[in-house]
């Protein structure tokens, strides 16, 4: 157990890991802005600010922010199975005025010349 703690501490305080995660975060934010998903960007920033109250490690702050923002982005696209029908429900058919007029007129056959 002590070996795992030392590995995780070295991982969280590694400068190259910090730069790598920073590069991923910047690319992800740029992608979100290009897709005009400003709500997800604001959730990313707010999660980072909120996480900074609990941890001073930037690796942790950026990882939590990117995970929460991506869960929000891709989690909202998931469809939950339920009891709803996939087929649209039939609405009461409203006839147009022209169709009503035609139904009220008697049926007349056109005379054909043979």
Backbone as CSV, one residue per row, in Angstrom:
resi,resn,N_x,N_y,N_z,CA_x,CA_y,CA_z,C_x,C_y,C_z
1,UNK,0.821,-1.195,0.000,0.000,0.000,0.000,0.863,1.257,0.000
2,UNK,1.993,1.187,0.658,2.875,2.350,0.723,3.450,2.653,-0.652
3,UNK,3.666,1.599,-1.462,4.218,1.816,-2.795,3.210,2.540,-3.690
4,UNK,1.933,2.201,-3.551,0.894,2.857,-4.337,0.797,4.337,-3.974
5,UNK,0.910,4.668,-2.713,0.851,6.066,-2.291,2.008,6.881,-2.852
6,UNK,3.173,6.290,-2.883,4.316,7.034,-3.416,4.201,7.238,-4.924
7,UNK,3.649,6.233,-5.606,3.455,6.372,-7.058,2.423,7.451,-7.341
8,UNK,1.326,7.458,-6.606,0.288,8.459,-6.845,0.778,9.858,-6.491
9,UNK,1.584,9.975,-5.437,2.111,11.287,-5.070,3.079,11.788,-6.145
10,UNK,3.908,10.920,-6.654,4.835,11.321,-7.714,4.083,11.676,-8.997
11,UNK,3.009,10.960,-9.262,2.203,11.231,-10.448,1.536,12.595,-10.339
12,UNK,0.976,12.912,-9.174,0.265,14.175,-8.989,1.195,15.378,-8.947
13,UNK,2.443,15.177,-8.637,3.383,16.293,-8.534,4.398,16.328,-9.676
14,UNK,4.171,15.541,-10.707,5.073,15.500,-11.853,4.785,16.682,-12.775
15,UNK,5.816,17.391,-13.166,5.668,18.576,-14.005,5.201,18.205,-15.412
16,UNK,5.690,17.084,-15.945,5.316,16.680,-17.304,3.853,16.219,-17.376
17,UNK,3.383,15.584,-16.319,1.961,15.199,-16.254,1.100,16.446,-16.228
18,UNK,1.521,17.445,-15.472,0.788,18.712,-15.404,0.719,19.373,-16.780
19,UNK,1.829,19.420,-17.496,1.824,20.021,-18.826,0.973,19.228,-19.815
20,UNK,1.026,17.913,-19.711,0.224,17.070,-20.606,-1.267,17.276,-20.362
21,UNK,-1.669,17.289,-19.121,-3.086,17.493,-18.800,-3.516,18.909,-19.181
22,UNK,-2.630,19.872,-18.991,-2.939,21.244,-19.403,-3.165,21.327,-20.911
23,UNK,-2.364,20.628,-21.683,-2.533,20.599,-23.138,-3.884,19.982,-23.514
24,UNK,-4.240,18.909,-22.848,-5.539,18.268,-23.110,-6.682,19.208,-22.748
25,UNK,-6.556,19.906,-21.630,-7.602,20.830,-21.184,-7.770,21.982,-22.165
26,UNK,-6.672,22.550,-22.618,-6.748,23.665,-23.563,-7.383,23.208,-24.883
27,UNK,-6.991,22.044,-25.363,-7.579,21.512,-26.604,-9.072,21.230,-26.430
28,UNK,-9.441,20.696,-25.285,-10.846,20.397,-25.028,-11.670,21.677,-24.935
29,UNK,-11.167,22.678,-24.256,-11.878,23.955,-24.180,-11.990,24.623,-25.549
30,UNK,-10.933,24.543,-26.347,-10.975,25.101,-27.699,-12.023,24.382,-28.550
31,UNK,-12.091,23.067,-28.413,-13.088,22.290,-29.151,-14.501,22.662,-28.719
32,UNK,-14.722,22.813,-27.430,-16.046,23.178,-26.931,-16.455,24.561,-27.421
33,UNK,-15.518,25.485,-27.458,-15.843,26.827,-27.941,-16.122,26.839,-29.444
34,UNK,-15.392,26.027,-30.199,-15.648,25.954,-31.641,-16.997,25.314,-31.935
35,UNK,-17.445,24.424,-31.062,-18.757,23.795,-31.218,-19.866,24.650,-30.612
36,UNK,-19.509,25.803,-30.067,-20.442,26.749,-29.450,-21.216,26.122,-28.298
37,UNK,-20.521,25.364,-27.487,-21.129,24.777,-26.298,-20.622,25.550,-25.079
38,UNK,-21.138,26.761,-24.962,-20.656,27.656,-23.927,-21.136,27.239,-22.540
39,UNK,-22.223,26.533,-22.459,-22.711,26.055,-21.160,-21.738,25.029,-20.591
40,UNK,-21.252,24.130,-21.443,-20.282,23.130,-20.989,-18.972,23.807,-20.598
41,UNK,-18.579,24.852,-21.334,-17.365,25.608,-20.972,-17.524,26.271,-19.609
42,UNK,-18.694,26.840,-19.366,-18.910,27.493,-18.070,-18.965,26.465,-16.940
43,UNK,-19.516,25.283,-17.208,-19.505,24.217,-16.200,-18.078,23.777,-15.927
44,UNK,-17.261,23.729,-16.961,-15.849,23.385,-16.804,-15.152,24.384,-15.872
45,UNK,-15.349,25.662,-16.121,-14.697,26.702,-15.324,-15.221,26.700,-13.892
46,UNK,-16.542,26.592,-13.737,-17.119,26.591,-12.393,-16.697,25.368,-11.586
47,UNK,-16.581,24.230,-12.247,-16.104,23.034,-11.555,-14.656,23.208,-11.124
48,UNK,-13.855,23.833,-11.963,-12.461,24.102,-11.603,-12.351,25.034,-10.413
49,UNK,-13.176,26.079,-10.388,-13.160,27.012,-9.259,-13.620,26.312,-7.988
50,UNK,-14.675,25.524,-8.097,-15.187,24.805,-6.923,-14.181,23.779,-6.412
51,UNK,-13.513,23.086,-7.302,-12.519,22.088,-6.903,-11.305,22.747,-6.260
52,UNK,-10.995,23.971,-6.664,-9.824,24.651,-6.094,-10.007,24.969,-4.606
53,UNK,-11.251,24.998,-4.132,-11.482,25.190,-2.699,-11.105,23.952,-1.887
54,UNK,-11.124,22.786,-2.530,-10.861,21.541,-1.823,-9.460,20.990,-2.060
55,UNK,-8.830,21.395,-3.169,-7.495,20.898,-3.483,-6.681,22.018,-4.111
56,UNK,-5.418,22.050,-3.792,-4.530,23.060,-4.376,-3.678,22.469,-5.501
57,UNK,-3.848,21.197,-5.779,-3.087,20.522,-6.828,-3.770,20.763,-8.172
58,UNK,-3.058,21.375,-9.116,-3.657,21.711,-10.406,-3.974,20.487,-11.247
59,UNK,-3.250,19.399,-11.071,-3.551,18.167,-11.801,-4.934,17.668,-11.387
60,UNK,-5.196,17.667,-10.098,-6.497,17.221,-9.592,-7.602,18.162,-10.062
61,UNK,-7.366,19.448,-9.980,-8.377,20.436,-10.369,-8.737,20.286,-11.851
62,UNK,-7.727,20.176,-12.707,-8.004,20.069,-14.139,-8.645,18.730,-14.495
63,UNK,-8.208,17.645,-13.860,-8.811,16.340,-14.146,-10.281,16.293,-13.726
64,UNK,-10.587,16.805,-12.551,-11.977,16.810,-12.094,-12.827,17.682,-13.000
65,UNK,-12.312,18.830,-13.390,-13.063,19.733,-14.266,-13.347,19.109,-15.625
66,UNK,-12.348,18.484,-16.218,-12.539,17.902,-17.549,-13.466,16.686,-17.484
67,UNK,-13.392,15.927,-16.417,-14.269,14.760,-16.276,-15.716,15.199,-16.100
68,UNK,-15.965,16.177,-15.221,-17.335,16.639,-14.987,-17.915,17.287,-16.240
69,UNK,-17.132,18.086,-16.940,-17.631,18.751,-18.148,-17.963,17.741,-19.249
70,UNK,-17.119,16.724,-19.408,-17.392,15.725,-20.445,-18.550,14.813,-20.064
71,UNK,-18.708,14.526,-18.786,-19.889,13.758,-18.365,-21.149,14.569,-18.641
72,UNK,-21.098,15.859,-18.368,-22.259,16.703,-18.652,-22.533,16.787,-20.149
73,UNK,-21.478,16.896,-20.944,-21.645,17.028,-22.397,-22.195,15.753,-23.016
74,UNK,-21.540,14.637,-22.754,-21.945,13.388,-23.399,-23.046,12.668,-22.638
75,UNK,-23.211,12.951,-21.374,-24.272,12.318,-20.598,-25.641,12.853,-20.939
76,UNK,-25.701,14.096,-21.421,-26.995,14.661,-21.792,-27.497,14.090,-23.115
77,UNK,-26.632,13.466,-23.883,-27.036,12.867,-25.158,-27.561,11.451,-25.016
78,UNK,-27.395,10.849,-23.845,-27.838,9.477,-23.654,-29.350,9.419,-23.547
79,UNK,-29.906,8.382,-24.089,-31.343,8.151,-23.993,-31.583,7.057,-22.965
80,UNK,-32.467,7.312,-22.048,-32.792,6.330,-21.029,-34.007,5.557,-21.509
81,UNK,-33.909,4.229,-21.446,-35.024,3.419,-21.884,-36.174,3.573,-20.910
82,UNK,-37.342,3.620,-21.457,-38.520,3.778,-20.623,-39.708,3.157,-21.314
83,UNK,-40.865,3.573,-20.902,-42.090,3.008,-21.431,-42.691,3.855,-22.542
84,UNK,-41.978,4.851,-22.989,-42.500,5.688,-24.049,-42.370,4.980,-25.390
85,UNK,-43.362,5.208,-26.245,-43.327,4.621,-27.582,-42.409,5.436,-28.464
86,UNK,-41.729,4.726,-29.361,-40.894,5.421,-30.328,-41.729,6.015,-31.454
87,UNK,-42.907,5.445,-31.668,-43.774,5.931,-32.732,-44.507,7.180,-32.258
88,UNK,-44.655,8.137,-33.140,-45.389,9.345,-32.731,-46.861,9.020,-32.515
89,UNK,-47.442,9.673,-31.558,-48.863,9.459,-31.285,-49.696,10.154,-32.340
90,UNK,-50.818,9.545,-32.638,-51.690,10.127,-33.650,-52.498,11.254,-33.030
91,UNK,-52.409,12.379,-33.650,-53.173,13.535,-33.206,-54.527,13.486,-33.906
92,UNK,-55.535,14.062,-33.301,-56.826,14.128,-33.999,-56.660,14.863,-35.315
93,UNK,-57.197,14.267,-36.348,-57.039,14.816,-37.689,-57.978,15.989,-37.866
94,UNK,-57.414,17.115,-38.190,-58.233,18.286,-38.463,-58.294,18.468,-39.970
95,UNK,-59.514,18.440,-40.467,-59.690,18.564,-41.900,-59.585,20.020,-42.312
96,UNK,-59.074,20.214,-43.492,-58.998,21.568,-44.020,-60.381,22.000,-44.482
97,UNK,-60.575,23.289,-44.632,-61.874,23.820,-45.035,-62.298,23.301,-46.396
98,UNK,-61.377,23.146,-47.326,-61.710,22.675,-48.659,-62.218,21.237,-48.606
99,UNK,-61.597,20.408,-47.753,-62.040,19.026,-47.639,-63.432,18.955,-47.043
100,UNK,-63.765,19.807,-46.117,-65.101,19.817,-45.522,-66.145,20.183,-46.572
101,UNK,-65.797,21.172,-47.412,-66.738,21.585,-48.451,-66.966,20.460,-49.444
102,UNK,-65.945,19.723,-49.788,-66.083,18.626,-50.748,-66.921,17.491,-50.172
103,UNK,-66.804,17.232,-48.891,-67.579,16.141,-48.291,-69.057,16.480,-48.217
104,UNK,-69.384,17.739,-48.075,-70.786,18.134,-47.966,-71.472,18.187,-49.318
105,UNK,-70.733,18.251,-50.395,-71.326,18.283,-51.724,-71.689,16.873,-52.157
106,UNK,-72.780,16.727,-52.874,-73.125,15.384,-53.364,-72.127,14.931,-54.426
107,UNK,-71.968,13.637,-54.492,-71.034,13.064,-55.424,-71.622,13.092,-56.817
108,UNK,-70.898,13.666,-57.747,-71.382,13.760,-59.112,-70.409,13.039,-60.017
109,UNK,-70.947,12.185,-60.842,-70.101,11.490,-61.804,-69.958,12.340,-63.047
110,UNK,-68.795,12.304,-63.572,-68.563,13.019,-64.813,-68.965,12.100,-65.945
111,UNK,-69.617,12.663,-66.896,-70.060,11.859,-68.022,-68.900,11.716,-68.992
112,UNK,-68.697,10.457,-69.394,-67.639,10.189,-70.338,-68.218,9.896,-71.696
113,UNK,-67.553,10.331,-72.648,-68.003,10.030,-74.007,-67.177,8.864,-74.519
114,UNK,-67.846,7.823,-74.916,-67.159,6.654,-75.460,-67.144,6.647,-76.934
